[in-house]
Amino acid sequence: MANVLVVDDSSTMREIVSSFLSKNGFEVAVAVDGRDGLAQLRIDPEIKLVVSDFNMPHMDGLTMAEKIRTELGNQLVRIVMLTTEDNPQMRARGKAIGVTGWIVKPFRGEAVLGPFKKLCGMS
């Protein structure tokens, strides 16, 4: 059972983020896009944190977040966008959907370690 789901269409980013989190005590699952992310959450409802890119084929990160809240009815999982997008309108849309945080790439693992542990109830 994973406590973090990393969703990114870039295999390099998935590896960087998931490897860092695994080395720091997280159980990590990965998904290649928003559709895959939803499928992973259906399989493992114990996931506490979703770290997702925005721009992905098939389903972007904000659409996935919206579907997590509406279709899956999951209001508890924390959702953090990890993206190159820093558009204020996108952030506002994310906040309205229930996105917990917004991190602009590049990924700096040490900077998010404490907050991610807190979001997963590990601190």
MOPAC internal coordinates of N, CA, C and O (Angstrom, degrees):
PM7 1SCF
backbone

  N    0.0000 0     0.00 0     0.00 0    0    0    0
  C    1.4490 1     0.00 0     0.00 0    1    0    0
  C    1.5261 1   109.69 1     0.00 0    2    1    0
  O    1.2310 1   120.94 1   -53.64 1    3    2    1
  N    1.3114 1   115.81 1   126.36 1    3    2    1
  C    1.4673 1   121.24 1  -179.85 1    5    3    2
  C    1.5204 1   110.36 1   -88.53 1    6    5    3
  O    1.2310 1   120.90 1   -26.87 1    7    6    5
  N    1.3341 1   115.89 1   153.13 1    7    6    5
  C    1.4533 1   118.44 1   170.48 1    9    7    6
  C    1.5247 1   111.67 1  -109.58 1   10    9    7
  O    1.2310 1   120.32 1   170.22 1   11   10    9
  N    1.3507 1   116.99 1    -9.78 1   11   10    9
  C    1.4602 1   121.80 1   175.92 1   13   11   10
  C    1.5226 1   109.23 1  -132.86 1   14   13   11
  O    1.2310 1   121.28 1   -41.65 1   15   14   13
  N    1.3324 1   115.16 1   138.35 1   15   14   13
  C    1.4565 1   122.24 1   174.27 1   17   15   14
  C    1.5160 1   107.75 1  -116.61 1   18   17   15
  O    1.2310 1   120.60 1   -58.49 1   19   18   17
  N    1.3401 1   116.45 1   121.51 1   19   18   17
  C    1.4622 1   122.46 1   177.82 1   21   19   18
  C    1.5252 1   107.51 1  -101.85 1   22   21   19
  O    1.2310 1   120.86 1   -58.69 1   23   22   21
  N    1.3459 1   115.96 1   121.31 1   23   22   21
  C    1.4651 1   121.38 1  -176.79 1   25   23   22
  C    1.5251 1   108.46 1  -118.92 1   26   25   23
  O    1.2310 1   120.60 1   -65.93 1   27   26   25
  N    1.3201 1   116.46 1   114.07 1   27   26   25
  C    1.4688 1   120.77 1   179.46 1   29   27   26
  C    1.5178 1   108.08 1  -159.77 1   30   29   27
  O    1.2310 1   120.60 1   -41.08 1   31   30   29
  N    1.3271 1   116.47 1   138.92 1   31   30   29
  C    1.4595 1   119.69 1   179.03 1   33   31   30
  C    1.5190 1   112.15 1   -78.06 1   34   33   31
  O    1.2310 1   119.90 1   165.99 1   35   34   33
  N    1.3205 1   117.80 1   -14.01 1   35   34   33
  C    1.4648 1   121.96 1   177.33 1   37   35   34
  C    1.5276 1   109.42 1   -87.67 1   38   37   35
  O    1.2310 1   120.75 1   -62.45 1   39   38   37
  N    1.3234 1   116.17 1   117.55 1   39   38   37
  C    1.4665 1   119.59 1   179.05 1   41   39   38
  C    1.5236 1   110.77 1   -62.24 1   42   41   39
  O    1.2310 1   120.08 1   147.11 1   43   42   41
  N    1.3205 1   117.44 1   -32.89 1   43   42   41
  C    1.4688 1   121.10 1   178.53 1   45   43   42
  C    1.5272 1   110.42 1   -63.28 1   46   45   43
  O    1.2310 1   120.33 1   132.10 1   47   46   45
  N    1.3337 1   116.98 1   -47.90 1   47   46   45
  C    1.4722 1   120.05 1   179.94 1   49   47   46
  C    1.5207 1   111.11 1   -65.68 1   50   49   47
  O    1.2310 1   120.07 1   138.60 1   51   50   49
  N    1.3282 1   117.48 1   -41.40 1   51   50   49
  C    1.4646 1   119.57 1   177.13 1   53   51   50
  C    1.5132 1   110.39 1   -57.10 1   54   53   51
  O    1.2310 1   120.62 1   136.16 1   55   54   53
  N    1.3275 1   116.43 1   -43.84 1   55   54   53
  C    1.4676 1   120.97 1  -178.60 1   57   55   54
  C    1.5296 1   111.16 1   -67.05 1   58   57   55
  O    1.2310 1   120.04 1   134.79 1   59   58   57
  N    1.3209 1   117.53 1   -45.21 1   59   58   57
  C    1.4721 1   121.32 1  -179.27 1   61   59   58
  C    1.5228 1   110.40 1   -59.17 1   62   61   59
  O    1.2310 1   120.78 1   128.11 1   63   62   61
  N    1.3274 1   116.11 1   -51.89 1   63   62   61
  C    1.4687 1   120.67 1  -175.83 1   65   63   62
  C    1.5235 1   111.15 1   -69.38 1   66   65   63
  O    1.2310 1   120.06 1   131.27 1   67   66   65
  N    1.3218 1   117.50 1   -48.73 1   67   66   65
  C    1.4645 1   119.60 1  -177.28 1   69   67   66
  C    1.5206 1   112.09 1   -66.02 1   70   69   67
  O    1.2310 1   120.01 1   141.67 1   71   70   69
  N    1.3123 1   117.58 1   -38.33 1   71   70   69
  C    1.4624 1   120.83 1   178.40 1   73   71   70
  C    1.5296 1   110.90 1   -64.19 1   74   73   71
  O    1.2310 1   120.40 1   134.03 1   75   74   73
  N    1.3255 1   116.83 1   -45.97 1   75   74   73
  C    1.4664 1   120.05 1   178.63 1   77   75   74
  C    1.5291 1   110.89 1   -59.96 1   78   77   75
  O    1.2310 1   120.61 1   132.75 1   79   78   77
  N    1.3213 1   116.44 1   -47.25 1   79   78   77
  C    1.4586 1   119.73 1  -178.20 1   81   79   78
  C    1.5275 1   111.46 1   -65.31 1   82   81   79
  O    1.2310 1   120.07 1   137.77 1   83   82   81
  N    1.3267 1   117.47 1   -42.23 1   83   82   81
  C    1.4709 1   120.92 1   178.13 1   85   83   82
  C    1.5186 1   111.29 1   -59.46 1   86   85   83
  O    1.2310 1   120.46 1   136.85 1   87   86   85
  N    1.3312 1   116.73 1   -43.15 1   87   86   85
  C    1.4642 1   121.36 1  -179.81 1   89   87   86
  C    1.5221 1   111.88 1   -65.99 1   90   89   87
  O    1.2310 1   120.55 1   163.03 1   91   90   89
  N    1.3344 1   116.55 1   -16.97 1   91   90   89
  C    1.4551 1   120.68 1  -178.38 1   93   91   90
  C    1.5268 1   113.04 1  -110.96 1   94   93   91
  O    1.2310 1   120.72 1  -154.18 1   95   94   93
  N    1.3343 1   116.22 1    25.82 1   95   94   93
  C    1.4522 1   121.37 1   168.91 1   97   95   94
  C    1.5108 1   117.49 1    93.99 1   98   97   95
  O    1.2310 1   119.68 1  -176.78 1   99   98   97
  N    1.3218 1   118.22 1     3.22 1   99   98   97
  C    1.4585 1   120.85 1   178.30 1  101   99   98
  C    1.5209 1   110.44 1   -89.21 1  102  101   99
  O    1.2310 1   120.55 1   -33.35 1  103  102  101
  N    1.3229 1   116.54 1   146.65 1  103  102  101
  C    1.4553 1   122.61 1   169.20 1  105  103  102
  C    1.5219 1   105.19 1   -92.76 1  106  105  103
  O    1.2310 1   120.11 1   -59.35 1  107  106  105
  N    1.3369 1   117.39 1   120.65 1  107  106  105
  C    1.4585 1   121.09 1  -169.72 1  109  107  106
  C    1.5254 1   112.04 1  -119.03 1  110  109  107
  O    1.2310 1   121.66 1   -43.99 1  111  110  109
  N    1.3213 1   114.42 1   136.01 1  111  110  109
  C    1.4678 1   122.47 1   169.39 1  113  111  110
  C    1.5264 1   105.91 1  -114.47 1  114  113  111
  O    1.2310 1   120.40 1   -23.19 1  115  114  113
  N    1.3305 1   116.84 1   156.81 1  115  114  113
  C    1.4625 1   120.87 1  -179.76 1  117  115  114
  C    1.5255 1   110.53 1  -128.44 1  118  117  115
  O    1.2310 1   121.75 1   -25.23 1  119  118  117
  N    1.3418 1   114.26 1   154.77 1  119  118  117
  C    1.4569 1   121.55 1   176.80 1  121  119  118
  C    1.5224 1   108.12 1  -142.69 1  122  121  119
  O    1.2310 1   120.61 1   -30.11 1  123  122  121
  N    1.3400 1   116.43 1   149.89 1  123  122  121
  C    1.4628 1   121.25 1  -173.57 1  125  123  122
  C    1.5268 1   114.01 1   -92.51 1  126  125  123
  O    1.2310 1   119.95 1   167.13 1  127  126  125
  N    1.3286 1   117.71 1   -12.87 1  127  126  125
  C    1.4616 1   121.67 1   176.87 1  129  127  126
  C    1.5206 1   108.42 1  -167.32 1  130  129  127
  O    1.2310 1   120.70 1     0.52 1  131  130  129
  N    1.3236 1   116.27 1  -179.48 1  131  130  129
  C    1.4599 1   120.35 1  -176.95 1  133  131  130
  C    1.5175 1   114.05 1   -61.41 1  134  133  131
  O    1.2310 1   120.15 1   141.01 1  135  134  133
  N    1.3309 1   117.32 1   -38.99 1  135  134  133
  C    1.4752 1   119.84 1   178.37 1  137  135  134
  C    1.5171 1   110.49 1   -62.02 1  138  137  135
  O    1.2310 1   121.17 1   135.07 1  139  138  137
  N    1.3278 1   115.36 1   -44.93 1  139  138  137
  C    1.4683 1   120.47 1   179.06 1  141  139  138
  C    1.5327 1   110.01 1   -64.94 1  142  141  139
  O    1.2310 1   120.56 1   142.22 1  143  142  141
  N    1.3306 1   116.54 1   -37.78 1  143  142  141
  C    1.4597 1   120.37 1   178.09 1  145  143  142
  C    1.5180 1   112.05 1   -60.75 1  146  145  143
  O    1.2310 1   120.30 1   134.98 1  147  146  145
  N    1.3284 1   117.03 1   -45.02 1  147  146  145
  C    1.4682 1   120.72 1   176.87 1  149  147  146
  C    1.5235 1   111.02 1   -60.31 1  150  149  147
  O    1.2310 1   120.81 1   137.84 1  151  150  149
  N    1.3250 1   116.05 1   -42.16 1  151  150  149
  C    1.4659 1   120.03 1   178.93 1  153  151  150
  C    1.5267 1   110.65 1   -61.73 1  154  153  151
  O    1.2310 1   120.14 1   138.03 1  155  154  153
  N    1.3276 1   117.34 1   -41.97 1  155  154  153
  C    1.4679 1   121.09 1   179.42 1  157  155  154
  C    1.5303 1   110.82 1   -62.93 1  158  157  155
  O    1.2310 1   120.59 1   139.98 1  159  158  157
  N    1.3462 1   116.47 1   -40.02 1  159  158  157
  C    1.4713 1   119.95 1   179.33 1  161  159  158
  C    1.5249 1   111.67 1   -68.07 1  162  161  159
  O    1.2310 1   120.12 1   148.54 1  163  162  161
  N    1.3203 1   117.37 1   -31.46 1  163  162  161
  C    1.4645 1   119.71 1   175.68 1  165  163  162
  C    1.5264 1   110.65 1   -67.65 1  166  165  163
  O    1.2310 1   120.82 1   141.93 1  167  166  165
  N    1.3371 1   116.04 1   -38.07 1  167  166  165
  C    1.4657 1   121.75 1  -179.56 1  169  167  166
  C    1.5253 1   111.04 1   -71.66 1  170  169  167
  O    1.2310 1   120.62 1   140.07 1  171  170  169
  N    1.3321 1   116.42 1   -39.93 1  171  170  169
  C    1.4656 1   121.18 1  -174.81 1  173  171  170
  C    1.5235 1   111.08 1  -127.31 1  174  173  171
  O    1.2310 1   119.98 1   -95.64 1  175  174  173
  N    1.3211 1   117.64 1    84.36 1  175  174  173
  C    1.4649 1   121.06 1  -178.33 1  177  175  174
  C    1.5283 1   113.94 1   -70.87 1  178  177  175
  O    1.2310 1   120.18 1   176.08 1  179  178  177
  N    1.3260 1   117.27 1    -3.92 1  179  178  177
  C    1.4698 1   120.70 1   179.22 1  181  179  178
  C    1.5312 1   112.84 1   -83.17 1  182  181  179
  O    1.2310 1   119.89 1   175.17 1  183  182  181
  N    1.3277 1   117.81 1    -4.83 1  183  182  181
  C    1.4669 1   120.99 1   178.72 1  185  183  182
  C    1.5187 1   108.47 1   -60.38 1  186  185  183
  O    1.2310 1   121.04 1   -48.86 1  187  186  185
  N    1.3295 1   115.61 1   131.14 1  187  186  185
  C    1.4606 1   121.42 1  -177.09 1  189  187  186
  C    1.5237 1   113.26 1  -101.77 1  190  189  187
  O    1.2310 1   120.37 1   156.18 1  191  190  189
  N    1.3545 1   116.90 1   -23.82 1  191  190  189
  C    1.4552 1   120.95 1  -174.78 1  193  191  190
  C    1.5273 1   109.74 1  -140.62 1  194  193  191
  O    1.2310 1   120.99 1   -48.31 1  195  194  193
  N    1.3308 1   115.72 1   131.69 1  195  194  193
  C    1.4484 1   122.49 1   173.72 1  197  195  194
  C    1.5223 1   107.35 1  -111.87 1  198  197  195
  O    1.2310 1   120.48 1   -55.27 1  199  198  197
  N    1.3300 1   116.69 1   124.73 1  199  198  197
  C    1.4646 1   122.52 1   175.76 1  201  199  198
  C    1.5178 1   105.25 1  -111.96 1  202  201  199
  O    1.2310 1   120.75 1   -67.20 1  203  202  201
  N    1.3467 1   116.18 1   112.80 1  203  202  201
  C    1.4542 1   119.22 1  -170.02 1  205  203  202
  C    1.5215 1   113.60 1  -131.20 1  206  205  203
  O    1.2310 1   121.73 1   -37.59 1  207  206  205
  N    1.3157 1   114.29 1   142.41 1  207  206  205
  C    1.4587 1   121.96 1   168.95 1  209  207  206
  C    1.5292 1   107.57 1   -71.26 1  210  209  207
  O    1.2310 1   120.53 1   -17.75 1  211  210  209
  N    1.3363 1   116.58 1   162.25 1  211  210  209
  C    1.4559 1   120.45 1   174.58 1  213  211  210
  C    1.5270 1   110.89 1   -91.39 1  214  213  211
  O    1.2310 1   120.68 1   121.63 1  215  214  213
  N    1.3375 1   116.31 1   -58.37 1  215  214  213
  C    1.4641 1   121.65 1  -174.90 1  217  215  214
  C    1.5203 1   111.19 1   -80.42 1  218  217  215
  O    1.2310 1   121.02 1   -73.45 1  219  218  217
  N    1.3465 1   115.66 1   106.55 1  219  218  217
  C    1.4599 1   121.08 1   177.91 1  221  219  218
  C    1.5233 1   108.48 1  -145.08 1  222  221  219
  O    1.2310 1   120.42 1   -27.34 1  223  222  221
  N    1.3351 1   116.80 1   152.66 1  223  222  221
  C    1.4664 1   119.01 1   175.53 1  225  223  222
  C    1.5330 1   110.54 1   -70.76 1  226  225  223
  O    1.2310 1   120.92 1   -17.35 1  227  226  225
  N    1.3025 1   115.85 1   162.65 1  227  226  225
  C    1.4673 1   125.54 1   176.25 1  229  227  226
  C    1.5213 1   113.90 1    70.93 1  230  229  227
  O    1.2310 1   119.87 1   133.54 1  231  230  229
  N    1.3542 1   117.86 1   -46.46 1  231  230  229
  C    1.4606 1   121.19 1   176.65 1  233  231  230
  C    1.5125 1   108.65 1  -160.92 1  234  233  231
  O    1.2310 1   120.58 1   -57.11 1  235  234  233
  N    1.3411 1   116.50 1   122.89 1  235  234  233
  C    1.4624 1   119.77 1  -179.65 1  237  235  234
  C    1.5315 1   110.69 1   -76.04 1  238  237  235
  O    1.2310 1   121.23 1   -10.51 1  239  238  237
  N    1.3205 1   115.25 1   169.49 1  239  238  237
  C    1.4585 1   121.22 1  -175.21 1  241  239  238
  C    1.5162 1   114.85 1   -63.69 1  242  241  239
  O    1.2310 1   119.68 1   141.00 1  243  242  241
  N    1.3390 1   118.21 1   -39.00 1  243  242  241
  C    1.4635 1   119.78 1  -179.72 1  245  243  242
  C    1.5247 1   111.72 1   -71.39 1  246  245  243
  O    1.2310 1   120.32 1   143.55 1  247  246  245
  N    1.3253 1   116.99 1   -36.45 1  247  246  245
  C    1.4616 1   119.42 1   175.71 1  249  247  246
  C    1.5215 1   109.47 1   -64.23 1  250  249  247
  O    1.2310 1   120.22 1   139.06 1  251  250  249
  N    1.3330 1   117.19 1   -40.94 1  251  250  249
  C    1.4576 1   120.69 1   176.85 1  253  251  250
  C    1.5239 1   109.89 1   -60.74 1  254  253  251
  O    1.2310 1   120.20 1   134.36 1  255  254  253
  N    1.3348 1   117.23 1   -45.64 1  255  254  253
  C    1.4672 1   121.28 1  -179.68 1  257  255  254
  C    1.5260 1   110.59 1   -59.18 1  258  257  255
  O    1.2310 1   121.04 1   137.01 1  259  258  257
  N    1.3205 1   115.62 1   -42.99 1  259  258  257
  C    1.4659 1   120.13 1   178.94 1  261  259  258
  C    1.5218 1   110.93 1   -61.66 1  262  261  259
  O    1.2310 1   120.43 1   137.63 1  263  262  261
  N    1.3315 1   116.79 1   -42.37 1  263  262  261
  C    1.4566 1   121.27 1  -179.71 1  265  263  262
  C    1.5331 1   111.48 1   -70.14 1  266  265  263
  O    1.2310 1   120.28 1   148.27 1  267  266  265
  N    1.3272 1   117.07 1   -31.73 1  267  266  265
  C    1.4728 1   120.06 1   175.33 1  269  267  266
  C    1.5258 1   108.83 1   -60.06 1  270  269  267
  O    1.2310 1   121.05 1   136.02 1  271  270  269
  N    1.3208 1   115.59 1   -43.98 1  271  270  269
  C    1.4646 1   120.53 1  -177.65 1  273  271  270
  C    1.5329 1   112.52 1   -74.21 1  274  273  271
  O    1.2310 1   120.12 1   141.23 1  275  274  273
  N    1.3332 1   117.38 1   -38.77 1  275  274  273
  C    1.4668 1   120.13 1  -174.36 1  277  275  274
  C    1.5274 1   112.33 1   -93.58 1  278  277  275
  O    1.2310 1   119.82 1   117.28 1  279  278  277
  N    1.3346 1   117.94 1   -62.72 1  279  278  277
  C    1.4675 1   121.06 1  -175.86 1  281  279  278
  C    1.5219 1   112.83 1   -66.28 1  282  281  279
  O    1.2310 1   120.75 1   136.21 1  283  282  281
  N    1.3443 1   116.17 1   -43.79 1  283  282  281
  C    1.4666 1   118.90 1   179.95 1  285  283  282
  C    1.5245 1   111.65 1   -85.29 1  286  285  283
  O    1.2310 1   120.39 1   163.09 1  287  286  285
  N    1.3307 1   116.87 1   -16.91 1  287  286  285
  C    1.4635 1   120.69 1  -178.75 1  289  287  286
  C    1.5132 1   113.17 1    65.16 1  290  289  287
  O    1.2310 1   120.51 1  -157.49 1  291  290  289
  N    1.3356 1   116.62 1    22.51 1  291  290  289
  C    1.4616 1   121.00 1  -177.18 1  293  291  290
  C    1.5259 1   109.36 1   -91.50 1  294  293  291
  O    1.2310 1   121.04 1   -75.45 1  295  294  293
  N    1.3177 1   115.62 1   104.55 1  295  294  293
  C    1.4623 1   121.36 1   178.86 1  297  295  294
  C    1.5247 1   111.50 1   -97.75 1  298  297  295
  O    1.2310 1   119.86 1   171.84 1  299  298  297
  N    1.3243 1   117.87 1    -8.16 1  299  298  297
  C    1.4553 1   121.48 1  -174.23 1  301  299  298
  C    1.5230 1   114.56 1   -90.88 1  302  301  299
  O    1.2310 1   120.11 1   144.86 1  303  302  301
  N    1.3374 1   117.40 1   -35.14 1  303  302  301
  C    1.4635 1   119.33 1  -177.16 1  305  303  302
  C    1.5285 1   109.24 1   -62.93 1  306  305  303
  O    1.2310 1   120.80 1   -42.43 1  307  306  305
  N    1.3153 1   116.07 1   137.57 1  307  306  305
  C    1.4582 1   122.09 1   176.44 1  309  307  306
  C    1.5189 1   107.61 1   -86.37 1  310  309  307
  O    1.2310 1   120.70 1   -41.08 1  311  310  309
  N    1.3317 1   116.26 1   138.92 1  311  310  309
  C    1.4605 1   121.33 1  -179.03 1  313  311  310
  C    1.5169 1   108.83 1  -123.46 1  314  313  311
  O    1.2310 1   120.85 1   -56.77 1  315  314  313
  N    1.3334 1   115.98 1   123.23 1  315  314  313
  C    1.4520 1   122.22 1   177.40 1  317  315  314
  C    1.5228 1   108.33 1  -119.82 1  318  317  315
  O    1.2310 1   120.89 1   -54.05 1  319  318  317
  N    1.3167 1   115.90 1   125.95 1  319  318  317
  C    1.4558 1   120.55 1   176.68 1  321  319  318
  C    1.5270 1   108.16 1   -86.04 1  322  321  319
  O    1.2310 1   120.40 1   -50.32 1  323  322  321
  N    1.3176 1   116.83 1   129.68 1  323  322  321
  C    1.4710 1   124.07 1   175.90 1  325  323  322
  C    1.5213 1   105.18 1  -119.65 1  326  325  323
  O    1.2310 1   120.61 1   -78.33 1  327  326  325
  N    1.3357 1   116.44 1   101.67 1  327  326  325
  C    1.4569 1   120.09 1  -167.14 1  329  327  326
  C    1.5229 1   112.03 1  -150.28 1  330  329  327
  O    1.2310 1   121.12 1   -14.93 1  331  330  329
  N    1.3136 1   115.47 1   165.07 1  331  330  329
  C    1.4685 1   120.36 1   173.27 1  333  331  330
  C    1.5239 1   110.31 1   -83.85 1  334  333  331
  O    1.2310 1   120.09 1   167.12 1  335  334  333
  N    1.3191 1   117.43 1   -12.88 1  335  334  333
  C    1.4696 1   122.30 1  -178.19 1  337  335  334
  C    1.5262 1   110.77 1   -76.98 1  338  337  335
  O    1.2310 1   120.88 1   -51.37 1  339  338  337
  N    1.3421 1   115.92 1   128.63 1  339  338  337
  C    1.4573 1   120.32 1   177.38 1  341  339  338
  C    1.5290 1   109.86 1  -130.45 1  342  341  339
  O    1.2310 1   121.00 1  -140.94 1  343  342  341
  N    1.3154 1   115.70 1    39.06 1  343  342  341
  C    1.4479 1   123.04 1  -177.65 1  345  343  342
  C    1.5322 1   109.95 1   -81.52 1  346  345  343
  O    1.2310 1   119.56 1   -55.25 1  347  346  345
  N    1.3428 1   118.44 1   124.75 1  347  346  345
  C    1.4700 1   120.60 1  -179.01 1  349  347  346
  C    1.5337 1   113.90 1   -58.24 1  350  349  347
  O    1.2310 1   120.04 1   146.46 1  351  350  349
  N    1.3315 1   117.54 1   -33.54 1  351  350  349
  C    1.4656 1   119.80 1   178.38 1  353  351  350
  C    1.5301 1   111.13 1   -68.09 1  354  353  351
  O    1.2310 1   120.89 1   141.83 1  355  354  353
  N    1.3379 1   115.91 1   -38.17 1  355  354  353
  C    1.4714 1   119.13 1   177.46 1  357  355  354
  C    1.5190 1   110.57 1   -66.48 1  358  357  355
  O    1.2310 1   120.65 1   138.53 1  359  358  357
  N    1.3291 1   116.37 1   -41.47 1  359  358  357
  C    1.4712 1   119.84 1   177.81 1  361  359  358
  C    1.5231 1   110.61 1   -60.72 1  362  361  359
  O    1.2310 1   120.84 1   136.94 1  363  362  361
  N    1.3327 1   116.00 1   -43.06 1  363  362  361
  C    1.4663 1   120.35 1   179.74 1  365  363  362
  C    1.5282 1   110.50 1   -63.62 1  366  365  363
  O    1.2310 1   120.60 1   137.65 1  367  366  365
  N    1.3280 1   116.46 1   -42.35 1  367  366  365
  C    1.4690 1   120.31 1   177.03 1  369  367  366
  C    1.5235 1   109.78 1   -60.99 1  370  369  367
  O    1.2310 1   121.04 1   135.61 1  371  370  369
  N    1.3436 1   115.62 1   -44.39 1  371  370  369
  C    1.4579 1   119.65 1   178.56 1  373  371  370
  C    1.5190 1   112.16 1   -59.99 1  374  373  371
  O    1.2310 1   120.54 1   135.28 1  375  374  373
  N    1.3109 1   116.58 1   -44.72 1  375  374  373
  C    1.4687 1   120.45 1  -179.58 1  377  375  374
  C    1.5296 1   110.18 1   -62.08 1  378  377  375
  O    1.2310 1   120.47 1   137.64 1  379  378  377
  N    1.3414 1   116.71 1   -42.36 1  379  378  377
  C    1.4632 1   121.01 1   179.40 1  381  379  378
  C    1.5347 1   111.43 1   -62.45 1  382  381  379
  O    1.2310 1   120.45 1   145.42 1  383  382  381
  N    1.3262 1   116.74 1   -34.58 1  383  382  381
  C    1.4645 1   122.32 1   179.43 1  385  383  382
  C    1.5270 1   111.07 1   -73.43 1  386  385  383
  O    1.2310 1   120.87 1   148.93 1  387  386  385
  N    1.3303 1   115.95 1   -31.07 1  387  386  385
  C    1.4601 1   120.09 1  -177.13 1  389  387  386
  C    1.5092 1   113.71 1   116.88 1  390  389  387
  O    1.2310 1   120.53 1  -157.86 1  391  390  389
  N    1.3538 1   116.60 1    22.14 1  391  390  389
  C    1.4607 1   120.37 1   175.40 1  393  391  390
  C    1.5266 1   107.63 1   -71.32 1  394  393  391
  O    1.2310 1   120.59 1   -49.13 1  395  394  393
  N    1.3139 1   116.49 1   130.87 1  395  394  393
  C    1.4574 1   123.27 1  -175.35 1  397  395  394
  C    1.5191 1   112.70 1   -77.19 1  398  397  395
  O    1.2310 1   120.42 1   140.87 1  399  398  397
  N    1.3395 1   116.80 1   -39.13 1  399  398  397
  C    1.4609 1   120.34 1  -176.44 1  401  399  398
  C    1.5080 1   111.83 1  -152.91 1  402  401  399
  O    1.2310 1   121.39 1   -13.05 1  403  402  401
  N    1.3333 1   114.94 1   166.95 1  403  402  401
  C    1.4620 1   122.15 1  -177.03 1  405  403  402
  C    1.5174 1   107.47 1  -139.03 1  406  405  403
  O    1.2310 1   120.26 1   -62.30 1  407  406  405
  N    1.3230 1   117.11 1   117.70 1  407  406  405
  C    1.4605 1   122.40 1   179.68 1  409  407  406
  C    1.5182 1   108.23 1  -118.30 1  410  409  407
  O    1.2310 1   120.89 1   -52.61 1  411  410  409
  N    1.3347 1   115.90 1   127.39 1  411  410  409
  C    1.4613 1   120.38 1   178.29 1  413  411  410
  C    1.5243 1   108.04 1   -89.07 1  414  413  411
  O    1.2310 1   121.00 1   -50.84 1  415  414  413
  N    1.3519 1   115.69 1   129.16 1  415  414  413
  C    1.4640 1   121.10 1   178.63 1  417  415  414
  C    1.5186 1   109.00 1   -60.64 1  418  417  415
  O    1.2310 1   119.36 1   -29.95 1  419  418  417
  N    1.3149 1   118.83 1   150.05 1  419  418  417
  C    1.4621 1   127.86 1    15.93 1  421  419  418
  C    1.5273 1   112.20 1   -81.16 1  422  421  419
  O    1.2310 1   121.54 1   -21.48 1  423  422  421
  N    1.3243 1   114.65 1   158.52 1  423  422  421
  C    1.4559 1   122.49 1   179.12 1  425  423  422
  C    1.5187 1   109.59 1   -75.13 1  426  425  423
  O    1.2310 1   120.73 1   -55.62 1  427  426  425
  N    1.3065 1   116.21 1   124.38 1  427  426  425
  C    1.4708 1   122.61 1   176.17 1  429  427  426
  C    1.5252 1   106.96 1  -117.12 1  430  429  427
  O    1.2310 1   121.52 1   -86.60 1  431  430  429
  N    1.3140 1   114.69 1    93.40 1  431  430  429
  C    1.4517 1   121.01 1  -173.34 1  433  431  430
  C    1.5035 1   115.33 1   -54.00 1  434  433  431
  O    1.2310 1   120.07 1   132.84 1  435  434  433
  N    1.3149 1   117.48 1   -47.16 1  435  434  433
  C    1.4653 1   120.55 1  -177.06 1  437  435  434
  C    1.5267 1   111.55 1   -60.53 1  438  437  435
  O    1.2310 1   120.26 1   147.55 1  439  438  437
  N    1.3291 1   117.10 1   -32.45 1  439  438  437
  C    1.4650 1   121.01 1  -178.35 1  441  439  438
  C    1.5289 1   112.01 1   -70.66 1  442  441  439
  O    1.2310 1   119.69 1   152.36 1  443  442  441
  N    1.3257 1   118.20 1   -27.64 1  443  442  441
  C    1.4617 1   120.63 1  -176.51 1  445  443  442
  C    1.5254 1   113.26 1  -104.12 1  446  445  443
  O    1.2310 1   120.00 1   173.17 1  447  446  445
  N    1.3085 1   117.60 1    -6.83 1  447  446  445
  C    1.4639 1   120.91 1  -174.94 1  449  447  446
  C    1.5260 1   112.07 1   -55.97 1  450  449  447
  O    1.2310 1   120.05 1   128.43 1  451  450  449
  N    1.3082 1   117.50 1   -51.57 1  451  450  449
  C    1.4633 1   121.28 1  -179.45 1  453  451  450
  C    1.5257 1   112.34 1   -61.44 1  454  453  451
  O    1.2310 1   120.17 1   127.42 1  455  454  453
  N    1.3347 1   117.27 1   -52.58 1  455  454  453
  C    1.4645 1   118.11 1   178.21 1  457  455  454
  C    1.5258 1   113.79 1   -60.15 1  458  457  455
  O    1.2310 1   119.45 1   140.98 1  459  458  457
  N    1.3223 1   118.66 1   -39.02 1  459  458  457
  C    1.4617 1   120.56 1   179.15 1  461  459  458
  C    1.5240 1   110.58 1   -65.79 1  462  461  459
  O    1.2310 1   119.79 1   138.96 1  463  462  461
  N    1.3231 1   118.01 1   -41.04 1  463  462  461
  C    1.4670 1   120.21 1   177.47 1  465  463  462
  C    1.5189 1   110.40 1   -61.69 1  466  465  463
  O    1.2310 1   120.84 1   138.91 1  467  466  465
  N    1.3208 1   116.01 1   -41.09 1  467  466  465
  C    1.4568 1   120.23 1   178.42 1  469  467  466
  C    1.5332 1   110.85 1   -63.08 1  470  469  467
  O    1.2310 1   120.27 1   135.83 1  471  470  469
  N    1.3279 1   117.08 1   -44.17 1  471  470  469
  C    1.4657 1   120.97 1   179.57 1  473  471  470
  C    1.5248 1   111.95 1   -62.63 1  474  473  471
  O    1.2310 1   120.79 1   151.52 1  475  474  473
  N    1.3293 1   116.09 1   -28.48 1  475  474  473
  C    1.4724 1   120.74 1  -179.41 1  477  475  474
  C    1.5359 1   112.19 1   -94.15 1  478  477  475
  O    1.2310 1   120.51 1  -177.66 1  479  478  477
  N    1.3280 1   116.63 1     2.34 1  479  478  477
  C    1.4607 1   120.35 1  -179.90 1  481  479  478
  C    1.5203 1   113.12 1    70.86 1  482  481  479
  O    1.2310 1   120.51 1  -150.26 1  483  482  481
  N    1.3368 1   116.63 1    29.74 1  483  482  481
  C    1.4672 1   120.93 1  -177.48 1  485  483  482
  C    1.5224 1   113.07 1  -101.40 1  486  485  483
  O    1.2310 1   119.71 1   176.40 1  487  486  485
  N    1.3341 1   118.16 1    -3.60 1  487  486  485
  C    1.4700 1   118.48 1  -176.33 1  489  487  486
  C    1.4982 1   112.56 1  -101.97 1  490  489  487
  O    1.2310 1   120.10 1   180.00 1  491  490  489

